[in-house]
Amino acid sequence: MTGIRVLVCDDEQLLREALVRLVGAADDLTVVGAVGDGAAALAAVAEHRPDVVLMDIRLPGMDGIEATRRIVERNAGGPTRVLILTTYDLDSYVYAGLQAGASGFLLKDAPGERIRDGIRIVAAGQSVLAPEATTRMIEALQPILPTDEDRALWAAAERLTDRERQVCELIAQGMSNDEIAARLVISRYTVKVHVSSILAKLGLPDRVHVLLSWSRLRGLRR
C-alpha cells in the first residue's frame, strides 16, 4: 500500500462505508481499516499504524474523545494523527476532542474533496478546522474560574512579542497563514516563523490549540 494510510472509525455502517469509498477514490489515500467503536480503533491503530484516523465522537463503549486521547498518548511523537468528523449538534464535544490531542475537525456533511484535503493537511503535520463550526465552538468556550493550566498558559503568553500576540489574535479569528500575511502586510514565510515561535513559547502542538488557548485567555481577560 502506498500514499497516506487512513483508518475510518464511525459507528454508522452506511456512513462508514461511504467514507471508505470517499477516501479510497483518491490515488494518494489508502484505507487500511474501518471500525465502529473506540476500542476497535485502538486495536486497528496498533495493527496498521495509519497516518490519519477519521474519528467519530459518539461511539458505543469507548467514545471518540477517549479513543483519541489514548491514540495520541500511545503514539506520542509517532505518525498517527486524529481528524474528528462531527456534526453541528456536537459542538460541545469538539473542544474536548481537540484537548485530547486531535489535529482538527471537519463536519460530516463537508464536500468530499474538503475531507480528503483535510486528511492530507493533517498527515502533513498541520491542523484543520471546519470554518462553519469554528465560531460556534469559540463562543461555547465561556470563561469560568481560571485553572492552574490557564495560569501557566498566561505566564507563557507573557513571553510573546507584540507581533506574536497579533498573530495569535488572528489565528483565534480563524484566519489562515495567507490571510494573516495579507492583514499584517508580511510574507507567508514570516507568518510561519511567528507561528513556530508561538507554538514553542506556549508549549502547544499546533495552531488549532493556539486558537483554543488564545480564545480561552481572551475570555478570561474580559
C-alpha positions as CSV (number, residue, x, y, z in Angstrom):
1,M,0.0,0.0,0.0
2,T,1.2,3.5,-0.8
3,G,0.2,7.0,0.0
4,I,-1.4,8.3,3.1
5,R,-2.8,5.5,5.3
6,V,-6.2,6.2,6.7
7,L,-8.3,4.4,9.4
8,V,-12.1,5.2,9.4
9,C,-14.0,5.0,12.7
10,D,-17.7,5.6,12.7
11,D,-20.5,3.5,14.3
12,E,-23.0,4.0,11.5
13,Q,-22.3,1.3,8.9
14,L,-23.6,3.2,5.9
15,L,-21.6,6.3,6.7
16,R,-18.5,4.2,7.4
17,E,-18.8,2.5,4.1
18,A,-19.4,5.9,2.3
19,L,-16.2,7.3,4.0
20,V,-14.2,4.3,2.9
21,R,-15.4,4.9,-0.7
22,L,-14.7,8.6,-0.5
23,V,-11.2,8.2,0.8
24,G,-10.3,5.3,-1.4
25,A,-11.3,7.2,-4.5
26,A,-8.1,9.4,-4.2
27,D,-4.9,8.0,-5.6
28,D,-2.8,9.3,-2.7
29,L,-5.0,7.9,0.1
30,T,-5.3,4.3,1.2
31,V,-7.9,3.0,3.7
32,V,-6.2,0.4,5.9
33,G,-9.3,-0.3,8.0
34,A,-12.8,0.6,9.0
35,V,-14.2,0.1,12.5
36,G,-17.3,1.0,14.5
37,D,-16.1,1.8,18.1
38,G,-13.2,3.3,20.0
39,A,-11.8,0.1,21.3
40,A,-11.6,-1.4,17.8
41,A,-10.0,1.9,16.7
42,L,-7.2,1.4,19.2
43,A,-6.6,-2.2,18.1
44,A,-6.6,-1.1,14.4
45,V,-4.1,1.7,15.1
46,A,-1.8,-0.7,16.8
47,E,-2.1,-3.2,13.9
48,H,-2.0,-0.9,10.9
49,R,-0.2,2.3,12.1
50,P,-2.3,4.6,10.0
51,D,-1.1,8.2,9.3
52,V,-4.6,9.6,10.0
53,V,-7.7,8.3,11.9
54,L,-11.0,9.8,10.8
55,M,-12.7,9.7,14.2
56,D,-16.4,10.0,15.0
57,I,-17.2,11.3,18.6
58,R,-20.3,9.4,19.6
59,L,-19.3,5.7,19.6
60,P,-20.6,2.7,21.6
61,G,-18.5,1.8,24.6
62,M,-15.3,3.9,24.4
63,D,-16.2,7.2,22.8
64,G,-14.2,9.1,20.2
65,I,-12.7,11.5,22.7
66,E,-11.3,8.8,24.9
67,A,-10.1,6.9,21.9
68,T,-8.4,10.0,20.6
69,R,-6.7,10.6,23.9
70,R,-5.3,7.0,24.1
71,I,-4.2,7.0,20.4
72,V,-2.3,10.3,21.0
73,E,-0.8,9.1,24.2
74,R,0.3,5.8,22.8
75,N,1.7,7.4,19.7
76,A,3.5,10.4,21.3
77,G,5.8,11.7,18.6
78,G,4.6,8.9,16.3
79,P,2.9,9.1,12.9
80,T,-0.7,8.6,13.8
81,R,-2.9,11.8,14.0
82,V,-6.6,12.1,14.5
83,L,-9.1,14.1,12.5
84,I,-12.5,14.4,14.1
85,L,-15.7,14.3,12.0
86,T,-18.6,15.9,13.8
87,T,-22.0,17.5,13.2
88,Y,-23.4,20.8,14.3
89,D,-25.0,19.4,17.4
90,L,-21.7,18.0,18.7
91,D,-20.0,21.4,19.2
92,S,-19.8,20.9,22.9
93,Y,-17.7,17.8,22.4
94,V,-15.3,19.3,19.8
95,Y,-13.2,21.2,22.4
96,A,-12.8,18.1,24.5
97,G,-11.7,16.2,21.4
98,L,-9.1,18.8,20.4
99,Q,-7.9,18.9,24.0
100,A,-7.4,15.2,23.9
101,G,-4.9,15.7,21.0
102,A,-6.9,15.7,17.8
103,S,-5.3,17.6,15.0
104,G,-8.6,19.2,13.9
105,F,-12.2,18.6,13.0
106,L,-14.5,18.7,10.0
107,L,-18.2,18.4,9.5
108,K,-19.6,15.1,8.3
109,D,-21.5,16.8,5.6
110,A,-18.5,18.6,4.2
111,P,-17.8,18.2,0.5
112,G,-15.8,15.1,-0.2
113,E,-12.7,16.9,-1.5
114,R,-12.6,19.0,1.7
115,I,-12.5,15.9,3.7
116,R,-9.8,14.4,1.5
117,D,-7.8,17.7,1.7
118,G,-8.3,17.7,5.5
119,I,-6.7,14.2,5.7
120,R,-3.7,15.4,3.6
121,I,-3.3,18.5,5.7
122,V,-3.3,16.6,9.0
123,A,-1.0,13.9,7.6
124,A,1.5,16.7,6.8
125,G,1.6,17.6,10.4
126,Q,-0.7,20.6,10.2
127,S,-4.2,21.2,11.6
128,V,-7.6,21.8,10.0
129,L,-10.8,23.4,11.3
130,A,-14.3,23.4,9.9
131,P,-14.9,27.1,9.2
132,E,-18.7,26.7,9.6
133,A,-18.4,25.5,13.2
134,T,-15.3,27.3,14.5
135,T,-17.1,30.4,15.6
136,R,-19.8,28.4,17.3
137,M,-17.2,26.4,19.2
138,I,-15.3,29.5,20.3
139,E,-18.5,31.1,21.6
140,A,-19.1,28.0,23.6
141,L,-15.9,28.5,25.5
142,Q,-17.4,30.7,28.1
143,P,-14.9,31.8,30.8
144,I,-15.0,30.2,34.2
145,L,-12.6,30.5,37.1
146,P,-9.0,30.1,35.7
147,T,-7.4,26.8,36.3
148,D,-3.7,26.0,37.0
149,E,-3.3,25.2,33.3
150,D,-4.8,28.7,32.4
151,R,-2.3,30.4,34.8
152,A,0.6,28.5,33.3
153,L,-0.5,29.5,29.8
154,W,-1.0,33.1,30.9
155,A,2.6,33.2,32.2
156,A,3.9,31.6,29.0
157,A,2.0,34.2,26.9
158,E,3.9,37.0,28.6
159,R,6.9,35.8,26.6
160,L,5.2,36.6,23.3
161,T,6.2,39.6,21.3
162,D,3.7,42.2,20.3
163,R,3.7,40.8,16.7
164,E,3.2,37.3,18.0
165,R,0.2,38.4,20.0
166,Q,-1.2,40.0,16.9
167,V,-0.7,36.6,15.1
168,C,-2.4,34.8,18.0
169,E,-5.4,37.2,17.7
170,L,-5.8,36.5,14.0
171,I,-5.4,32.7,14.5
172,A,-8.2,32.9,17.1
173,Q,-10.3,34.6,14.4
174,G,-9.9,31.5,12.3
175,M,-7.6,33.1,9.7
176,S,-5.2,31.1,7.6
177,N,-1.5,31.9,7.2
178,D,-2.2,33.6,3.9
179,E,-4.9,35.7,5.4
180,I,-2.7,36.7,8.3
181,A,0.1,37.7,5.9
182,A,-2.3,39.9,3.9
183,R,-3.7,41.5,7.1
184,L,-0.3,42.3,8.6
185,V,1.4,43.0,5.3
186,I,4.2,40.4,5.8
187,S,5.3,37.3,3.9
188,R,3.7,33.9,4.4
189,Y,7.1,32.7,5.4
190,T,7.3,35.3,8.2
191,V,3.9,34.2,9.5
192,K,5.1,30.6,9.6
193,V,8.2,31.7,11.6
194,H,5.9,33.6,14.1
195,V,3.6,30.6,14.4
196,S,6.5,28.3,15.1
197,S,7.8,30.7,17.8
198,I,4.3,30.9,19.3
199,L,4.0,27.1,19.5
200,A,7.4,26.8,21.2
201,K,6.7,29.5,23.7
202,L,3.3,28.3,24.6
203,G,4.2,24.6,24.5
204,L,1.3,23.8,22.1
205,P,1.4,21.2,19.4
206,D,-0.3,23.1,16.5
207,R,-2.3,26.1,15.5
208,V,-5.7,24.5,16.5
209,H,-4.5,24.6,20.1
210,V,-3.4,28.2,19.7
211,L,-6.9,29.1,18.6
212,L,-8.4,27.3,21.5
213,S,-6.0,28.5,24.1
214,W,-5.9,32.1,23.0
215,S,-9.7,32.2,22.8
216,R,-9.8,30.9,26.3
217,L,-7.3,33.5,27.6
218,R,-9.3,36.3,25.8
219,G,-12.4,35.2,27.6
220,L,-10.7,35.1,31.0
221,R,-9.4,38.6,30.5
222,R,-12.8,40.2,29.9
